[in-house]
Amino acid sequence: MKAKDNTNKVDETIDRVKSGAHEAVDKVANATSQAAGAIGQKGEQLKNTEQQFVEDCRGYIHENPVTSLGIAVGAGFLLSRLISGR
């Protein structure tokens, strides 16, 4: 009788552990799915922001070509100085 009680207790414990493991896996899967969705949305927002920035830059360059050329020359000069190490 004692062996049967022990077997029943072990079976109950195994069932509880299995249930807990299934719940944990379900929670992780749900969290992963939500994270993937959030990353996808942020990626789309970043892409839209980049496109808007490029459009704004093109507009500025079109409206101020001489200033834009001066900025480009200055940035190129600074970059070349930084890279050459002088």
VMD Tcl script that draws the C-alpha trace (Angstrom):
set ca {
  {0.00 0.00 0.00}
  {2.85 2.37 0.88}
  {4.54 1.74 -2.49}
  {1.30 2.58 -4.31}
  {0.93 5.83 -2.34}
  {4.50 6.76 -3.19}
  {3.87 5.97 -6.85}
  {0.75 8.16 -6.84}
  {2.68 11.01 -5.23}
  {5.45 10.69 -7.81}
  {2.87 10.67 -10.63}
  {1.22 13.78 -9.21}
  {4.56 15.52 -8.89}
  {5.47 14.62 -12.46}
  {2.12 15.94 -13.68}
  {2.63 19.23 -11.81}
  {6.15 19.61 -13.21}
  {4.93 18.87 -16.75}
  {2.12 21.38 -16.36}
  {4.51 24.01 -15.05}
  {6.95 23.35 -17.87}
  {4.19 23.70 -20.47}
  {3.07 26.98 -18.94}
  {6.64 28.29 -18.92}
  {7.14 27.33 -22.57}
  {3.84 29.00 -23.49}
  {4.85 32.19 -21.66}
  {8.25 32.27 -23.38}
  {6.66 31.67 -26.79}
  {4.16 34.46 -26.17}
  {6.86 36.87 -25.02}
  {9.01 36.00 -28.04}
  {6.11 36.60 -30.38}
  {5.37 39.97 -28.79}
  {9.04 40.96 -28.97}
  {9.22 40.02 -32.64}
  {6.14 42.11 -33.34}
  {7.57 45.10 -31.49}
  {10.90 44.80 -33.33}
  {9.06 44.65 -36.64}
  {7.11 47.81 -35.80}
  {10.25 49.66 -34.67}
  {12.04 48.59 -37.86}
  {9.21 49.98 -39.94}
  {9.28 53.25 -37.97}
  {13.05 53.50 -38.46}
  {12.68 52.91 -42.19}
  {10.04 55.64 -42.44}
  {12.19 58.04 -40.42}
  {15.16 57.35 -42.67}
  {13.10 58.01 -45.79}
  {11.82 61.28 -44.33}
  {15.38 62.33 -43.42}
  {16.61 61.62 -46.95}
  {13.72 63.61 -48.42}
  {14.46 66.51 -46.07}
  {18.14 66.45 -47.04}
  {17.29 66.44 -50.74}
  {14.99 69.40 -50.23}
  {17.67 71.32 -48.32}
  {20.28 70.57 -50.98}
  {17.89 71.65 -53.73}
  {17.07 74.92 -51.93}
  {20.67 75.67 -50.79}
  {23.12 74.16 -53.27}
  {26.09 76.43 -52.45}
  {25.74 75.96 -48.69}
  {25.36 72.21 -49.19}
  {28.52 72.11 -51.28}
  {30.40 74.06 -48.60}
  {29.21 71.67 -45.89}
  {30.23 68.65 -48.00}
  {33.70 70.09 -48.67}
  {34.20 70.95 -44.99}
  {33.04 67.52 -43.84}
  {35.30 65.84 -46.40}
  {38.27 67.91 -45.27}
  {37.68 67.09 -41.59}
  {37.19 63.42 -42.35}
  {40.39 63.27 -44.37}
  {42.32 64.95 -41.52}
  {40.92 62.48 -38.99}
  {41.72 59.48 -41.15}
  {45.23 60.61 -42.11}
  {46.11 61.26 -38.47}
  {47.83 64.62 -39.06}
}
mol new
graphics top color blue
foreach p $ca { graphics top sphere $p radius 0.5 }
foreach p [lrange $ca 0 end-1] q [lrange $ca 1 end] { graphics top cylinder $p $q radius 0.2 }
display resetview
